[in-house]
Amino acid sequence: MKRLARDRYEVAGTLSLRGVEKRLVLPVTFLGTAKDPWGTCGPDLLTEAVLNRKDFGMLWNAALDNGGFIPGDDVTVTIELETVRQAEPS
């Protein structure tokens, strides 16, 4: 994880879809922390990325009357992640 600015990071990892793995670096925003109903607290994070679905072997589409295709090649993926910090092992 690389810190870019206050509450902004780059997180590297491997995304696997349909058996195809791609190494990605995603921009992640720290949104703060919140307690869940059980009193535990963890960071809330947000990331958004545009992926080309053909890079993952998703080739099917249908032609539209106006000349476009559905779905398009580029797909926007938004992840809002609410995490829970686990207790340290004893």
C-alpha beads as a LAMMPS data file, in Angstrom:
LAMMPS data file: protein, C-alpha beads

90 atoms
89 bonds

1 atom types
1 bond types

-500.0 500.0 xlo xhi
-500.0 500.0 ylo yhi
-500.0 500.0 zlo zhi

Masses

1 110.0

Atoms # bond

1 1 1 0.000 0.000 0.000
2 1 1 1.349 3.390 -0.993
3 1 1 0.037 6.595 0.572
4 1 1 -0.747 9.268 -2.039
5 1 1 -2.257 12.011 0.105
6 1 1 -4.342 12.369 3.233
7 1 1 -6.838 9.481 3.195
8 1 1 -5.776 8.373 -0.336
9 1 1 -3.725 5.260 -1.077
10 1 1 -2.725 2.914 -3.882
11 1 1 -3.295 -0.766 -3.147
12 1 1 -1.730 -3.458 -5.329
13 1 1 -3.179 -6.924 -5.716
14 1 1 -4.320 -9.623 -8.109
15 1 1 -7.879 -9.701 -9.447
16 1 1 -9.142 -13.060 -10.677
17 1 1 -12.245 -13.255 -12.896
18 1 1 -13.296 -16.325 -14.877
19 1 1 -9.911 -17.953 -14.308
20 1 1 -7.918 -14.965 -15.630
21 1 1 -5.627 -13.186 -13.158
22 1 1 -4.499 -9.581 -13.599
23 1 1 -2.222 -7.547 -11.362
24 1 1 -3.923 -4.214 -10.535
25 1 1 -3.102 -1.080 -8.584
26 1 1 -6.306 0.566 -7.314
27 1 1 -6.809 4.013 -5.820
28 1 1 -8.365 3.604 -2.357
29 1 1 -9.951 6.306 -0.222
30 1 1 -10.121 5.920 3.565
31 1 1 -13.615 7.092 4.612
32 1 1 -13.152 6.806 8.367
33 1 1 -14.201 4.236 10.942
34 1 1 -17.545 3.255 12.390
35 1 1 -18.696 0.884 15.117
36 1 1 -20.850 -2.032 14.128
37 1 1 -23.745 -3.296 16.316
38 1 1 -21.302 -5.501 18.279
39 1 1 -19.006 -2.612 19.178
40 1 1 -16.112 -3.531 16.889
41 1 1 -14.542 -0.888 14.719
42 1 1 -12.617 -0.996 11.460
43 1 1 -11.768 1.196 8.487
44 1 1 -14.309 1.951 5.764
45 1 1 -12.759 2.115 2.288
46 1 1 -13.839 3.065 -1.245
47 1 1 -12.300 2.225 -4.624
48 1 1 -13.410 2.541 -8.216
49 1 1 -11.766 1.181 -11.354
50 1 1 -12.557 0.850 -15.030
51 1 1 -11.847 -2.665 -16.320
52 1 1 -11.921 -3.929 -19.881
53 1 1 -14.015 -7.073 -19.661
54 1 1 -12.312 -8.564 -22.731
55 1 1 -9.065 -8.659 -20.714
56 1 1 -10.819 -11.315 -18.594
57 1 1 -12.160 -13.385 -21.487
58 1 1 -15.676 -11.893 -21.431
59 1 1 -16.315 -11.580 -25.156
60 1 1 -20.103 -11.866 -25.544
61 1 1 -22.073 -8.774 -26.500
62 1 1 -25.123 -7.857 -28.553
63 1 1 -25.398 -5.206 -31.276
64 1 1 -27.809 -2.326 -30.711
65 1 1 -29.954 -0.767 -33.423
66 1 1 -27.976 2.506 -33.173
67 1 1 -24.656 0.770 -33.878
68 1 1 -23.322 0.326 -30.340
69 1 1 -22.912 -2.815 -28.294
70 1 1 -24.252 -3.965 -24.950
71 1 1 -22.503 -4.488 -22.635
72 1 1 -19.611 -2.228 -23.549
73 1 1 -15.976 -3.288 -23.302
74 1 1 -15.254 -0.982 -20.351
75 1 1 -17.002 -1.713 -17.066
76 1 1 -16.795 0.535 -13.994
77 1 1 -16.408 -1.415 -10.750
78 1 1 -17.112 0.404 -7.478
79 1 1 -16.306 -1.221 -4.132
80 1 1 -17.441 0.253 -0.829
81 1 1 -15.810 -1.867 1.866
82 1 1 -16.765 -1.826 5.536
83 1 1 -14.230 -3.841 7.504
84 1 1 -14.077 -5.252 11.025
85 1 1 -10.835 -5.364 12.958
86 1 1 -10.200 -8.828 14.370
87 1 1 -8.966 -9.387 17.896
88 1 1 -5.266 -10.208 18.295
89 1 1 -4.660 -13.952 18.779
90 1 1 -3.936 -14.832 22.392

Bonds

1 1 1 2
2 1 2 3
3 1 3 4
4 1 4 5
5 1 5 6
6 1 6 7
7 1 7 8
8 1 8 9
9 1 9 10
10 1 10 11
11 1 11 12
12 1 12 13
13 1 13 14
14 1 14 15
15 1 15 16
16 1 16 17
17 1 17 18
18 1 18 19
19 1 19 20
20 1 20 21
21 1 21 22
22 1 22 23
23 1 23 24
24 1 24 25
25 1 25 26
26 1 26 27
27 1 27 28
28 1 28 29
29 1 29 30
30 1 30 31
31 1 31 32
32 1 32 33
33 1 33 34
34 1 34 35
35 1 35 36
36 1 36 37
37 1 37 38
38 1 38 39
39 1 39 40
40 1 40 41
41 1 41 42
42 1 42 43
43 1 43 44
44 1 44 45
45 1 45 46
46 1 46 47
47 1 47 48
48 1 48 49
49 1 49 50
50 1 50 51
51 1 51 52
52 1 52 53
53 1 53 54
54 1 54 55
55 1 55 56
56 1 56 57
57 1 57 58
58 1 58 59
59 1 59 60
60 1 60 61
61 1 61 62
62 1 62 63
63 1 63 64
64 1 64 65
65 1 65 66
66 1 66 67
67 1 67 68
68 1 68 69
69 1 69 70
70 1 70 71
71 1 71 72
72 1 72 73
73 1 73 74
74 1 74 75
75 1 75 76
76 1 76 77
77 1 77 78
78 1 78 79
79 1 79 80
80 1 80 81
81 1 81 82
82 1 82 83
83 1 83 84
84 1 84 85
85 1 85 86
86 1 86 87
87 1 87 88
88 1 88 89
89 1 89 90
